[in-house]
Amino acid sequence: MLPQYERLADPDVSDAGGTLRRSTLRVRFGKLAVATVMLPVAGFLFCVIWSLLYNFEQANATHCMVYNFLPSLSAAIGNYQPQRFVWQFSVLFHAPFRYAIAFHYKNHHLTLLSRKHRKEWAYLACILNIVELSSLVGLSLWTSSNNYEIHKFCFSAFVICSILYMHLVVLINWLTRADEMLTLAERKSLRFKRYLLVVNVVSILSAVYFFVRHNNHCEPGIYSWFALSEYVFVYSNIGFHMTAYFDFTRANVYFHWRTGIHFSPV
């Protein structure tokens, strides 16, 4: 069921043949955005808490054999059950909606970029968004315990593409939208995007620092600070995508059994 993007009439209004299109389901985009984002939010939180309660020693063990109090991202989501199942379910179930939103953002960015700017940026942002999401799916399916090389590749692609995507989206908005032209919701969206971008970059730099320090010195607790930096990176990334709630606050999403998913701006 491929996404289609077009302005639609109200699904409760009769079509040309006088038949009500009752097979169309209309959902406010904001509700869909919240539900979509809450899946990985709740799934990841469950994995961390369950690992701390029932797999504390195993999840916090490293090659250094020193005390740690938080499991890494990979250990929390991929090494044990039921954490692995919960995380994979939350990622796979929310992925189709994220792909549809990525294409909708592509159309949104195309309308923002005037002839004076490079419209190729809209397509590049869409590609980065899709690769980021696909990498998230990949690192969730191939865990560090069952296929480390694929997991490492997908994690690296996720980090790089997510940061580049966030930078590019902020740049597109900065070049095309003056503050006086923005609605209150759009101002909130842009402000949150900038803030979360900074938090995201700082968190991944912190993660690299703590990871190197742990490997070089094997200090107690340092690997857990690396894990905490990973958590902040994940949640700041999720928060950045959640700003779609403000970008399309008046939008509706139509689900039709024949024609697929449609986005309408009103």
C-alpha positions as CSV (number, residue, x, y, z in Angstrom):
1,M,0.0,0.0,0.0
2,L,2.0,3.0,-1.3
3,P,1.5,6.5,0.1
4,Q,-0.1,9.1,-2.2
5,Y,-0.2,12.8,-1.5
6,E,-3.0,14.9,-2.7
7,R,-5.7,17.3,-1.4
8,L,-8.9,15.2,-0.8
9,A,-12.5,16.1,-0.2
10,D,-14.0,15.3,3.1
11,P,-14.6,11.6,3.2
12,D,-18.1,12.1,4.6
13,V,-19.1,14.1,1.5
14,S,-20.7,12.2,-1.3
15,D,-18.6,11.6,-4.4
16,A,-19.7,12.2,-8.0
17,G,-21.9,9.1,-8.1
18,G,-23.7,10.1,-4.9
19,T,-22.2,7.4,-2.8
20,L,-20.6,8.1,0.6
21,R,-17.0,7.0,0.8
22,R,-17.4,5.2,4.1
23,S,-14.4,3.1,3.5
24,T,-12.1,6.1,4.1
25,L,-10.8,6.6,7.6
26,R,-9.7,10.1,8.6
27,V,-7.2,10.6,11.4
28,R,-5.7,13.9,12.7
29,F,-2.0,13.9,11.8
30,G,-1.1,15.0,15.3
31,K,-2.7,11.9,16.8
32,L,-1.0,9.7,14.3
33,A,2.4,11.4,15.0
34,V,2.0,10.9,18.7
35,A,1.0,7.3,18.4
36,T,3.8,6.6,15.9
37,V,6.5,8.2,18.1
38,M,5.3,6.6,21.3
39,L,6.0,3.1,20.0
40,P,9.8,3.4,20.0
41,V,9.7,5.7,23.1
42,A,7.7,3.1,25.1
43,G,9.5,0.1,23.6
44,F,13.0,1.5,24.4
45,L,12.0,2.5,27.9
46,F,10.6,-1.0,28.5
47,C,13.8,-2.6,27.3
48,V,16.0,-0.6,29.6
49,I,13.9,-1.1,32.7
50,W,13.4,-4.8,32.0
51,S,17.2,-5.3,31.5
52,L,17.9,-3.5,34.8
53,L,15.4,-5.6,36.7
54,Y,16.0,-9.0,35.2
55,N,19.4,-9.0,33.3
56,F,21.4,-6.5,35.4
57,E,24.7,-8.4,35.6
58,Q,24.7,-9.7,32.1
59,A,23.5,-6.5,30.4
60,N,26.1,-4.4,32.3
61,A,29.1,-6.7,31.7
62,T,31.9,-5.5,29.5
63,H,35.4,-6.8,28.6
64,C,36.8,-4.7,31.4
65,M,34.8,-6.5,34.1
66,V,34.2,-3.3,36.1
67,Y,30.9,-2.1,37.7
68,N,28.4,-0.4,35.5
69,F,24.8,0.7,36.3
70,L,23.2,1.2,32.8
71,P,23.2,-1.2,29.8
72,S,24.3,0.0,26.4
73,L,21.7,0.5,23.7
74,S,22.7,-2.7,21.9
75,A,22.6,-4.7,25.1
76,A,19.2,-3.3,26.2
77,I,17.3,-3.9,22.9
78,G,19.0,-6.9,21.3
79,N,20.7,-9.4,23.7
80,Y,17.8,-10.7,25.7
81,Q,14.1,-11.6,25.6
82,P,11.4,-10.2,25.8
83,Q,13.3,-7.0,25.2
84,R,14.4,-8.0,21.7
85,F,10.8,-8.8,20.6
86,V,9.3,-5.7,22.1
87,W,11.9,-3.4,20.4
88,Q,11.6,-5.1,17.1
89,F,7.8,-5.0,17.2
90,S,7.8,-1.3,18.1
91,V,10.2,-0.4,15.3
92,L,8.7,-2.6,12.6
93,F,5.1,-1.5,13.4
94,H,5.9,2.2,13.3
95,A,8.2,2.1,10.3
96,P,5.5,2.2,7.5
97,F,4.0,5.4,9.0
98,R,7.5,6.9,9.2
99,Y,8.2,6.1,5.6
100,A,4.9,7.8,4.6
101,I,5.7,10.9,6.6
102,A,9.2,11.0,5.0
103,F,7.6,11.3,1.6
104,H,5.1,13.9,2.9
105,Y,8.0,15.9,4.2
106,K,9.7,15.8,0.8
107,N,6.6,17.5,-0.7
108,H,6.5,20.0,2.1
109,H,10.2,20.9,1.6
110,L,9.6,21.2,-2.1
111,T,7.0,23.9,-1.5
112,L,9.4,25.7,0.9
113,L,12.3,25.8,-1.5
114,S,11.8,28.5,-4.0
115,R,13.6,28.7,-7.4
116,K,16.4,30.6,-5.7
117,H,17.2,27.6,-3.6
118,R,18.2,24.1,-4.5
119,K,15.1,21.9,-4.7
120,E,17.5,18.9,-4.7
121,W,17.8,19.5,-1.0
122,A,14.3,18.3,-0.5
123,Y,15.1,15.0,-2.3
124,L,18.4,14.7,-0.4
125,A,16.6,15.2,2.9
126,C,14.0,12.5,2.0
127,I,16.8,10.0,1.1
128,L,18.6,10.7,4.3
129,N,15.4,10.2,6.3
130,I,14.6,6.9,4.5
131,V,18.2,5.6,5.0
132,E,18.1,6.6,8.6
133,L,14.8,4.7,9.2
134,S,16.0,1.7,7.2
135,S,19.2,1.6,9.2
136,L,17.1,1.7,12.4
137,V,15.1,-1.3,11.1
138,G,18.4,-3.1,10.2
139,L,20.1,-2.6,13.5
140,S,16.9,-3.8,15.3
141,L,16.7,-7.0,13.2
142,W,20.4,-7.8,13.2
143,T,21.6,-7.3,16.8
144,S,25.1,-7.0,18.1
145,S,24.9,-10.5,19.5
146,N,23.8,-12.4,16.4
147,N,25.5,-10.3,13.6
148,Y,27.9,-7.7,14.9
149,E,29.1,-6.4,11.5
150,I,25.7,-5.7,10.1
151,H,24.6,-4.2,13.4
152,K,27.6,-1.9,13.5
153,F,27.1,-0.9,9.8
154,C,23.4,-0.1,10.4
155,F,24.2,1.8,13.6
156,S,26.9,3.9,11.9
157,A,24.5,4.7,9.0
158,F,21.8,5.6,11.4
159,V,24.0,8.0,13.3
160,I,25.5,9.7,10.2
161,C,22.2,10.0,8.3
162,S,20.2,11.2,11.2
163,I,22.6,14.0,12.1
164,L,22.9,15.0,8.4
165,Y,19.1,15.0,8.0
166,M,18.5,17.1,11.1
167,H,21.1,19.7,9.9
168,L,19.6,19.8,6.4
169,V,16.0,20.2,7.7
170,V,17.1,23.1,10.0
171,L,19.0,24.7,7.1
172,I,16.0,24.4,4.7
173,N,13.8,26.1,7.3
174,W,16.3,28.7,8.1
175,L,16.8,29.7,4.4
176,T,13.1,29.7,3.4
177,R,11.1,30.9,6.4
178,A,11.3,34.3,8.1
179,D,10.1,34.4,11.7
180,E,7.3,36.9,11.0
181,M,5.8,34.5,8.4
182,L,5.6,31.6,10.8
183,T,2.6,30.5,12.8
184,L,3.0,29.9,16.5
185,A,3.1,26.1,15.9
186,E,5.8,26.5,13.2
187,R,7.9,28.7,15.5
188,K,7.7,26.0,18.2
189,S,8.7,23.4,15.6
190,L,11.7,25.3,14.4
191,R,12.8,26.2,18.0
192,F,12.6,22.6,19.1
193,K,14.4,21.4,16.0
194,R,17.4,23.6,16.7
195,Y,17.5,22.7,20.4
196,L,17.2,19.0,19.7
197,L,19.8,19.1,17.0
198,V,22.3,20.6,19.5
199,V,21.4,18.0,22.1
200,N,21.7,15.3,19.5
201,V,25.2,16.3,18.4
202,V,26.5,16.8,22.0
203,S,25.1,13.5,23.1
204,I,26.9,11.5,20.3
205,L,30.1,13.4,20.9
206,S,29.8,12.5,24.6
207,A,29.1,8.9,23.7
208,V,32.3,8.7,21.6
209,Y,34.3,10.3,24.5
210,F,33.0,7.9,27.1
211,F,33.4,4.9,24.8
212,V,37.1,5.7,24.1
213,R,37.7,6.4,27.7
214,H,36.2,3.2,28.8
215,N,38.3,1.1,26.4
216,N,41.5,2.9,27.3
217,H,41.2,3.1,31.1
218,C,38.5,0.6,32.1
219,E,37.1,2.9,34.8
220,P,34.0,1.8,36.8
221,G,30.8,3.4,35.6
222,I,32.2,5.1,32.5
223,Y,30.5,2.6,30.1
224,S,27.2,3.5,31.7
225,W,27.8,7.2,31.0
226,F,28.4,6.1,27.4
227,A,25.0,4.2,27.5
228,L,23.3,7.3,29.0
229,S,24.7,9.4,26.1
230,E,23.2,6.8,23.7
231,Y,19.8,7.2,25.4
232,V,19.9,11.0,25.0
233,F,20.9,10.6,21.4
234,V,18.0,8.2,20.7
235,Y,15.4,10.3,22.4
236,S,16.6,13.6,20.9
237,N,16.3,12.0,17.5
238,I,12.8,10.8,18.3
239,G,11.9,14.3,19.6
240,F,13.2,15.9,16.4
241,H,10.9,13.7,14.3
242,M,8.0,14.4,16.7
243,T,8.1,18.1,15.6
244,A,6.1,17.0,12.6
245,Y,3.2,17.4,15.0
246,F,3.7,21.2,14.8
247,D,4.6,21.3,11.1
248,F,1.4,19.7,10.1
249,T,-0.9,20.6,13.0
250,R,-4.0,21.1,10.8
251,A,-3.3,18.1,8.5
252,N,-5.5,15.1,8.2
253,V,-4.4,11.6,7.2
254,Y,-6.8,9.5,5.1
255,F,-6.6,5.7,5.0
256,H,-8.5,4.2,2.1
257,W,-8.5,0.4,1.4
258,R,-8.1,1.0,-2.4
259,T,-6.0,4.0,-2.8
260,G,-3.7,3.9,0.2
261,I,-2.6,6.7,2.5
262,H,-3.3,10.3,1.7
263,F,-2.2,13.5,3.4
264,S,-4.4,16.6,3.3
265,P,-3.3,20.0,4.6
266,V,-6.7,20.8,6.1
